[in-house]
Amino acid sequence: MNKSGVPKIIHSIREPIVLLSQMDIDQFLSLTMKSLSIVAEKISKAGVGAPTKIFCVLAEPWYGSQTRVIKLSKNTPFLFNTKLADSLIEKEVALFKEEHLVRNIDEGDKVLPIELKNMGVLLNGYATHNPLDQKTKELEMTIFLSMSGEQFLKNVQEIILKHFHREEIKFSSLLMVSFATIRDMFAHHENFLLIDIGGEITSISMVKKDVLREAGSFPTGKNFIIRGVASELNCSLEEAKSLISLYKDGHTNPSIQNRLEGAINKLQSEWSKKFHKTLAGLSKDISVPAVIFLTADPDLADLFLQTIKNDQKNQYTLTDSEFKITYFGKEELHGAVVLEGKVAHDPFLILEAIYINRFIC
């Protein structure tokens, strides 16, 4: 870490989670933990030194989040102080636990807060950067909360403790990592969409006036395309991956190319419909921001990028102008971190390193 400059990534390991022919949350959890264990063991044996701090960034479905607006008004002026803020936030945390159990976690499993971020405070309707110990008649506080299952967090801690002998782990959500880093890097955009296309889930978040307002997701990610191609062409999942790669590079023979094109077009159309439906459900305004920041694994990022760009017919019912999409690949993240030796350019690890360096350490 380097507070005065850019962080340096000295070593990285990426271990794929075995792709299931059909999504099963229990199997997916087991395979996720297995991959985590392999990664932890490889890093511990790499001879690059022992970590002094450990951070773990969770993607969906391993956390749930919500932006909540707390409002308080009185006829006579009252003092906004730490005690009042803490009591109001404590009530919101309790409500969030009751109302929104983290998805895909057994109802019997307790949920624990992993993040609580103050997104902004209004006193008497005005944004105030230093609101503590000021008097007001009207208070509005916007907070971001994320939670995860207690047993899931314990499982992660046990695996990491086994290899690094450190119990303390700072957990964050990929949503907060992306939001805070992108807001900081692109300060001239105060309204934008964040889209993260994971293996199993696509997440969409809406930022208005630099505040993370709404978030939604649908269970259709990168693996949906791979499974769909395997089904349409009657081949294995590994063969489907290879065929998609060849298709993107234009190296398949004409007969396979046509079949692949038909299958992929169909799958893109299905993904696009779900994307548009989720996007429409996010906005309580007339339109949503046209500026998009996209994170996705590099292997299929181009395919999804093109799908969103081609969604012209639906997009103008939601936005004032054409989508302007920024994909976080090598170009956008050039110079944001130092990659030592043969460390691979991994957009997710780079965003996480920037966030930890700027906002946590």
C-alpha positions in Angstrom: 0.0 0.0 0.0 1.1 3.6 -0.7 -1.0 6.4 0.6 0.9 9.0 -1.3 0.8 7.2 -4.7 -0.4 4.1 -6.3 -0.5 0.6 -4.7 1.7 -2.2 -6.0 0.4 -5.7 -6.7 3.4 -8.0 -6.0 1.6 -11.4 -6.6 -1.8 -12.6 -7.7 -3.5 -15.9 -8.1 -6.8 -16.6 -9.9 -8.5 -20.0 -9.3 -11.7 -20.6 -11.4 -14.7 -22.0 -9.6 -15.8 -25.2 -11.3 -18.7 -24.4 -13.6 -21.9 -26.4 -12.8 -24.2 -27.6 -15.6 -27.1 -26.3 -13.5 -26.8 -23.6 -10.8 -27.1 -25.1 -7.3 -26.4 -22.7 -4.4 -25.1 -25.3 -2.0 -22.7 -26.8 -4.5 -21.7 -23.3 -5.6 -20.9 -22.4 -2.0 -18.8 -25.5 -1.6 -16.9 -24.9 -4.8 -16.3 -21.3 -3.9 -14.8 -22.3 -0.6 -12.7 -24.9 -2.3 -11.3 -22.3 -4.8 -10.6 -19.9 -1.9 -8.7 -22.5 -0.1 -6.5 -23.3 -3.1 -5.8 -19.6 -3.6 -4.9 -19.1 0.1 -2.6 -22.1 0.0 -0.8 -21.0 -3.2 -0.2 -17.5 -1.9 1.0 -18.7 1.5 3.5 -21.0 -0.3 4.6 -18.4 -2.9 7.4 -16.9 -0.7 6.3 -13.3 -1.1 6.1 -12.6 2.7 3.4 -12.7 5.3 0.5 -10.2 5.1 0.1 -7.7 7.9 -3.5 -7.0 7.0 -6.1 -9.1 5.1 -9.0 -7.8 3.1 -11.8 -9.8 1.5 -14.1 -8.4 -1.1 -17.4 -10.2 -1.6 -19.4 -10.4 -4.9 -23.0 -11.3 -5.1 -24.7 -13.6 -4.0 -22.5 -13.6 -0.9 -23.8 -10.3 0.5 -26.9 -8.2 0.5 -26.9 -4.4 0.5 -29.2 -1.4 0.6 -29.1 2.4 0.6 -31.3 3.7 3.4 -32.5 7.3 4.0 -33.0 8.3 7.6 -35.2 11.4 8.2 -35.9 13.2 11.4 -37.8 16.5 11.9 -38.8 18.5 15.0 -40.6 21.7 15.7 -37.7 23.1 17.7 -34.0 22.9 16.8 -32.1 19.9 18.0 -28.4 19.0 18.1 -27.0 16.6 15.6 -24.2 14.7 17.3 -22.5 11.3 17.3 -24.9 9.8 19.9 -28.0 10.7 17.9 -26.4 9.5 14.6 -25.4 6.1 16.2 -28.9 5.6 17.6 -30.6 6.3 14.3 -28.2 4.1 12.4 -28.6 1.3 14.9 -32.4 1.3 14.3 -31.8 1.1 10.5 -29.4 -1.8 10.9 -32.0 -3.7 12.9 -34.7 -3.0 10.3 -32.5 -4.0 7.5 -31.8 -7.4 9.2 -35.5 -7.9 9.6 -36.7 -6.8 6.1 -33.9 -8.0 3.9 -32.3 -11.3 4.8 -29.3 -11.8 2.5 -30.4 -13.7 -0.6 -29.5 -17.3 -1.0 -28.7 -17.7 2.7 -30.8 -20.0 4.9 -33.3 -18.1 6.9 -31.9 -19.8 10.1 -28.5 -18.3 9.5 -27.8 -15.0 11.2 -26.7 -12.0 9.2 -23.9 -9.7 10.2 -23.1 -6.1 9.0 -19.9 -5.9 7.0 -20.1 -2.3 5.9 -21.8 0.9 7.0 -21.0 4.0 5.0 -22.4 7.5 5.5 -23.2 8.8 2.0 -24.2 12.3 3.0 -26.1 14.5 5.5 -28.6 17.2 4.9 -29.4 19.7 7.6 -32.6 21.8 6.9 -32.4 20.6 3.3 -28.8 21.6 2.7 -25.8 19.3 2.1 -23.4 19.7 5.1 -19.8 18.3 5.0 -19.3 18.9 8.8 -22.7 18.4 10.3 -21.7 17.2 13.8 -22.6 19.4 16.7 -24.8 21.7 14.6 -28.4 22.5 15.3 -31.2 21.8 12.9 -35.0 21.2 12.6 -34.7 18.7 9.8 -32.2 15.9 9.4 -31.7 13.6 6.4 -28.9 11.1 6.5 -28.2 8.6 3.6 -26.3 5.4 4.6 -25.2 2.4 2.7 -25.4 -1.0 4.5 -24.1 -4.4 3.4 -24.5 -7.7 5.3 -23.5 -11.3 4.9 -24.4 -14.6 6.5 -22.6 -15.3 9.8 -21.7 -18.9 8.9 -20.4 -17.9 5.4 -18.1 -15.3 7.0 -16.9 -17.8 9.6 -16.1 -20.3 6.8 -14.0 -17.7 5.0 -12.2 -16.7 8.2 -11.4 -20.4 9.0 -9.9 -21.0 5.6 -7.8 -17.9 5.7 -6.7 -18.4 9.3 -5.5 -21.9 8.4 -3.0 -20.5 5.9 -2.1 -17.0 7.4 -2.8 -17.4 11.1 -4.6 -14.1 11.2 -8.2 -13.9 12.5 -8.9 -10.2 11.7 -10.3 -9.8 8.2 -11.9 -6.6 6.8 -14.8 -7.5 4.6 -16.2 -5.2 1.9 -18.8 -5.5 -0.9 -17.8 -5.3 -4.6 -20.5 -2.7 -5.0 -19.0 -0.3 -2.5 -15.5 -1.0 -3.9 -16.7 -0.2 -7.5 -18.8 2.8 -6.5 -16.2 4.6 -4.3 -13.3 4.0 -6.7 -15.2 5.0 -9.9 -16.7 8.1 -8.2 -13.2 9.1 -7.2 -11.6 8.4 -10.6 -14.4 10.1 -12.6 -15.4 13.0 -10.4 -16.9 14.9 -13.3 -19.7 12.3 -13.5 -22.2 12.6 -10.6 -24.9 10.5 -12.3 -24.0 7.0 -13.6 -24.8 3.3 -13.7 -22.5 0.6 -12.3 -22.9 -2.8 -14.1 -21.0 -5.8 -12.8 -21.4 -9.1 -14.8 -20.3 -12.0 -12.7 -20.3 -15.7 -13.3 -23.8 -16.2 -12.1 -25.3 -12.8 -11.5 -25.5 -9.4 -13.2 -25.7 -6.5 -10.8 -26.9 -3.0 -11.7 -26.6 0.1 -9.4 -27.7 3.6 -10.0 -25.8 6.6 -8.7 -27.4 10.1 -8.6 -25.6 13.2 -7.4 -22.7 11.1 -6.2 -25.0 8.9 -4.0 -25.6 5.2 -4.5 -29.4 5.3 -4.7 -30.7 2.0 -6.0 -29.3 -1.5 -6.8 -30.8 -4.6 -8.4 -29.6 -7.8 -9.9 -30.8 -10.8 -11.9 -29.4 -14.4 -11.8 -28.0 -14.4 -15.4 -24.2 -13.8 -15.8 -21.3 -15.0 -17.9 -22.0 -18.7 -17.2 -25.5 -18.3 -18.7 -23.9 -17.8 -22.1 -21.6 -20.8 -21.7 -24.4 -23.1 -20.5 -26.6 -21.9 -23.3 -24.0 -22.6 -26.0 -23.4 -26.1 -24.5 -27.1 -26.8 -24.7 -27.7 -25.4 -28.2 -24.7 -27.2 -29.7 -25.0 -30.3 -27.6 -21.4 -30.2 -26.3 -19.7 -30.1 -22.9 -19.2 -26.9 -20.9 -15.4 -26.9 -21.6 -16.1 -27.3 -25.4 -18.6 -24.4 -25.2 -15.9 -22.2 -23.6 -13.5 -23.1 -26.4 -16.1 -22.5 -29.2 -17.1 -19.1 -27.8 -13.4 -18.1 -27.7 -12.9 -19.3 -31.3 -16.1 -17.5 -32.4 -15.0 -14.2 -30.9 -11.7 -14.5 -32.8 -13.4 -15.5 -36.0 -11.6 -18.9 -36.2 -14.5 -21.3 -36.4 -15.5 -23.1 -39.6 -18.6 -21.6 -41.4 -21.1 -24.2 -40.3 -20.1 -24.0 -36.7 -19.9 -20.2 -36.9 -23.5 -20.0 -38.1 -24.8 -22.3 -35.3 -22.8 -20.4 -32.7 -24.0 -17.0 -34.0 -27.6 -18.1 -33.8 -27.2 -19.5 -30.3 -25.3 -16.5 -29.0 -27.7 -14.0 -30.5 -30.6 -15.8 -28.8 -28.8 -15.8 -25.5 -27.8 -12.1 -25.8 -31.5 -11.3 -26.5 -32.6 -13.1 -23.3 -29.9 -11.4 -21.2 -30.9 -8.0 -22.7 -34.6 -8.5 -21.8 -33.7 -9.2 -18.2 -31.2 -6.3 -18.1 -33.8 -3.9 -19.4 -36.5 -5.2 -16.9 -34.1 -4.8 -13.9 -33.0 -1.4 -15.1 -36.6 -0.2 -15.5 -37.4 -1.4 -11.9 -34.5 0.7 -10.5 -35.6 4.1 -11.4 -38.4 6.1 -9.7 -37.5 9.0 -12.0 -38.4 9.5 -15.6 -35.0 8.5 -16.8 -31.8 6.7 -15.7 -28.3 7.9 -16.2 -26.8 7.2 -19.7 -23.2 7.0 -18.4 -22.3 3.3 -17.7 -19.2 1.9 -16.0 -18.9 -1.9 -16.7 -16.9 -4.5 -14.8 -16.7 -8.0 -16.2 -14.2 -10.8 -16.8 -12.2 -10.0 -19.9 -13.0 -13.2 -21.8 -16.7 -12.3 -22.4 -16.7 -8.5 -21.7 -16.8 -7.6 -25.4 -19.9 -9.7 -25.9 -21.8 -8.0 -23.1 -20.5 -4.6 -24.1 -21.9 -5.1 -27.6 -25.2 -6.4 -26.2 -25.7 -3.2 -24.2 -24.7 -1.0 -27.1 -27.2 -2.8 -29.4 -30.0 -2.3 -26.9 -31.0 1.0 -28.7 -34.7 0.2 -28.9 -35.2 -0.2 -25.2 -32.7 2.3 -24.0 -34.4 5.5 -25.2 -37.5 4.6 -23.1 -35.3 5.0 -20.0 -32.5 7.4 -20.8 -32.3 10.9 -22.3 -29.4 10.0 -24.6 -27.4 7.1 -26.0 -25.5 4.9 -23.5 -21.9 6.0 -23.0 -20.1 2.9 -21.7 -16.7 2.7 -20.0 -15.3 -0.9 -19.6 -12.7 -1.3 -16.9 -10.0 -3.1 -18.9 -6.3 -2.4 -19.4 -6.8 1.0 -21.0 -9.0 2.6 -18.3 -6.9 1.2 -15.5 -3.5 1.9 -17.0 -1.2 3.4 -14.4 -3.7 3.1 -11.6 -1.5 0.4 -9.9 2.0 -1.0 -10.3 2.0 -4.6 -11.4 5.3 -6.3 -10.4 7.0 -8.9 -12.6 4.5 -11.3 -14.3 1.4 -10.2 -12.3 -1.6 -10.5 -14.6 -3.8 -7.5 -15.3 -7.0 -8.3 -13.3 -9.5 -5.5 -13.4 -11.2 -6.6 -10.2 -8.0 -6.9 -8.2 -6.9 -3.5 -9.4 -10.2 -1.8 -8.4 -9.9 -3.5 -5.0 -6.3 -2.5 -4.5 -7.2 1.1 -5.3 -10.1 1.1 -2.9 -8.2 -0.4 0.0 -5.3 2.0 -0.6 -7.4 5.1 -0.8 -10.3 4.5 1.6 -9.4 1.8 4.2 -5.6 1.9 4.9 
